[in-house]
């Protein structure tokens, strides 16, 4: 179960420090991606945010560095979009790739 894995990896001092590393690196990440605002990514990108977290802001941020952005806000979803709503993520990816969902999806 995903929750158990999060608890395992975030537990203890090292787990917390690792999880917070993303935020410590934010300014370096912004500096590294600044060039992409002038020379945007050309491959299709799916950008999804949970409505209870960043929602449409995720897509807006990705549109700053990529030209072909699909996605949006996933209803009734928080911060961990793939874990909370995997079927919705899958549908967005299929739509970006223009693959019709099968009747079993």
Secondary structure, 3 states (H helix, E strand, C coil): CHHHHHHHHHCHHHHHHHHHHHHHCHHHHHHHHHHHHCCCECCCEEEEEECCCCCCHHHHHHHCCECCEEEEEECCCCCCHHHHCHHHHHHHHHHHHCCCCCCCC
